[in-house]
Amino acid sequence: MSSIQKLKFPEDFINKIILGDALKLIKSIPDNSVDAVVTDPPYGLNKSGIKNDADLTVFYNILPECYRVLKDNSFFITFFSTKYLPKLFENNPFKYFWQIILYTPEGRVRSPIGFTKYMLAVVFKKGNPKISLLGKDIFIDTPGKMVEPDEGFIDHPTPKPKHFIKEILRMFTRENDIILDPFIGSGSTAVACIQLNRKFIGFEIDRSYWELARNRINKFANKFQKELFDREENPNKGNKK
Ligand SMILES: C[S@@+](CC[C@H](N)C(=O)[O-])C[C@H]1O[C@@H](n2cnc3c(N)ncnc32)[C@H](O)[C@@H]1O
């Protein structure tokens, strides 16, 4: 993207999915200005259709930048490969906090021991952040396929279920927080943010995924606006998200 230098924070970033290289785009975000990073980076599995997935170079390059842009006392949450899990803890500026398992009953995750039935999100912290919501059961099954019940098939090689991202957001972030996903793919993090009244910043290098993500958020932003409007018109309608 040739106009990266012209992008200004926050107006050009908040609630936008920007087409471009996350390593360059993130440089325009000031220090200590993001409330959480929730992401699903290329993590070295050489997955077909995922750029920069041949190794962990991009992940390692963005890690210190994520630390820089995060506010003190906040969380960095990332999906990661089981294969390279030990590498996640090398040269990592964050402190390990916990891990979350996404159970996938259909067992689609290829491994040396056959298809396993889980994916891993690892929670790190900068400083000593507080958890927003304790005691909630976050071990929610996926619906069987990576098909969103309210959206249908998501045409991306590795979409993550947004109900799972929403549970992460509920636990580690608050309403109106700014959530950065530098590798947003089909836009699942953004849709989850819209539905839970968080602000999002998304970067995506692949034009077709960027278009997919933008179509998804436009659909949900419109729907969300309409629901808000309906609620204002009819306060008894409730505010179920
Ligand atoms: C594992 S996928 C994320 C999938 C996403 N969680 C979803 O639900 O659709 C990683 C994404 O990072 C993108 N990507 C790879 N290198 C990038 C870079 N340097 N800057 C921005 N995006 C990049 C890929 O195109 C891919 O869509």
The ligand as an SDF file (V2000), in Angstrom:
LIG
                    3D

 27 29  0  0  0  0  0  0  0  0999 V2000
   -4.3990  -17.8870   10.0740 C   0  0  0  0  0  0  0  0  0  0  0  0
   -5.0430  -16.6680    9.0200 S   0  0  0  0  0  0  0  0  0  0  0  0
   -6.2020  -15.7740   10.0280 C   0  0  0  0  0  0  0  0  0  0  0  0
   -7.6160  -16.3190    9.9250 C   0  0  0  0  0  0  0  0  0  0  0  0
   -8.6270  -15.5380   10.7620 C   0  0  0  0  0  0  0  0  0  0  0  0
   -8.4260  -15.8110   12.1670 N   0  0  0  0  0  0  0  0  0  0  0  0
  -10.0440  -15.8430   10.3730 C   0  0  0  0  0  0  0  0  0  0  0  0
  -10.8700  -16.1360   11.2690 O   0  0  0  0  0  0  0  0  0  0  0  0
  -10.3660  -15.7950    9.1830 O   0  0  0  0  0  0  0  0  0  0  0  0
   -3.6960  -15.5580    8.8880 C   0  0  0  0  0  0  0  0  0  0  0  0
   -3.9540  -14.4080    7.9180 C   0  0  0  0  0  0  0  0  0  0  0  0
   -2.8080  -13.5400    7.9390 O   0  0  0  0  0  0  0  0  0  0  0  0
   -2.6540  -12.9970    6.6460 C   0  0  0  0  0  0  0  0  0  0  0  0
   -1.2710  -12.4820    6.5550 N   0  0  0  0  0  0  0  0  0  0  0  0
   -0.1180  -13.1520    6.3500 C   0  0  0  0  0  0  0  0  0  0  0  0
    0.9410  -12.3290    6.3820 N   0  0  0  0  0  0  0  0  0  0  0  0
    0.4430  -11.0830    6.6280 C   0  0  0  0  0  0  0  0  0  0  0  0
    1.0390   -9.8020    6.7860 C   0  0  0  0  0  0  0  0  0  0  0  0
    2.3710   -9.6200    6.7050 N   0  0  0  0  0  0  0  0  0  0  0  0
    0.2350   -8.7420    7.0280 N   0  0  0  0  0  0  0  0  0  0  0  0
   -1.1150   -8.8930    7.1030 C   0  0  0  0  0  0  0  0  0  0  0  0
   -1.7350  -10.0870    6.9610 N   0  0  0  0  0  0  0  0  0  0  0  0
   -0.9700  -11.1700    6.7290 C   0  0  0  0  0  0  0  0  0  0  0  0
   -2.9890  -14.1500    5.7170 C   0  0  0  0  0  0  0  0  0  0  0  0
   -3.3650  -13.6960    4.4340 O   0  0  0  0  0  0  0  0  0  0  0  0
   -4.1220  -14.8360    6.4750 C   0  0  0  0  0  0  0  0  0  0  0  0
   -5.3980  -14.4200    6.0050 O   0  0  0  0  0  0  0  0  0  0  0  0
  1  2  1  0
  2  3  1  0
  2 10  1  0
  3  4  1  0
  4  5  1  0
  5  6  1  0
  5  7  1  0
  7  8  2  0
  7  9  1  0
 10 11  1  0
 11 12  1  0
 11 26  1  0
 12 13  1  0
 13 14  1  0
 13 24  1  0
 14 15  1  0
 14 23  1  0
 15 16  2  0
 16 17  1  0
 17 18  1  0
 17 23  2  0
 18 19  1  0
 18 20  2  0
 20 21  1  0
 21 22  2  0
 22 23  1  0
 24 25  1  0
 24 26  1  0
 26 27  1  0
M  CHG  2   2   1   9  -1
M  END
$$$$
